[in-house]
Amino acid sequence: MSVRAKRPAARILLVDGAGRVLLFRFDPGDRPPFWCTPGGAVDPGESYAEAARRELREETGLELECGPEVAQRHVEFVTIEGVPVTADERYFRVRTESSEIDTAGHTPLEQRVMQSWRWFSRDEIAAHPEMIFPEDLLALLAATETEDA
């Protein structure tokens, strides 16, 4: 049995004015492509909220307050770099009126594996043929809708 690294992570449920959520498509090459919310690992000394704001800026170019944490989950997976982790993911719901995304802040790894993004409606998420993470994204969006008020 391999030991899994602990990975604290901040994830963003970025919702636009039309109620669509932003997802990035990951194509790691060694497994089927999948879609995921913006976000990533918490840096040493950083809070989850600080990580959410930094990840949002780096991955989307948006400088927005991330507000309070709206959900938490523990999941196990293998990172793009091939590291088995147990992730403590904290979710932040962020509303934006802009649908413009700037990926200039992506790291070289992100540039290689995150080559596309798009805004998804709820119906598009439900019908999408590729895997979307978190797997219960629709339920998570529904449970956090009051955060937009």
Buried (B, 14 or more C-beta within 10 A) or exposed (E): EEEBEEBBBBBBBBBBEEEBBBBBBBBBEEEEBBBBBBBBBBEEEBBBBBBBBBBBBBBBBBEBEBBEBBBEBEBEEBBBEEEEBEBBBBBBBBBBEEEEBEBEBBEEEBEEBBBEBBBBEBEBBEEEEEEBBBEEBBEBBEBBEEBEE
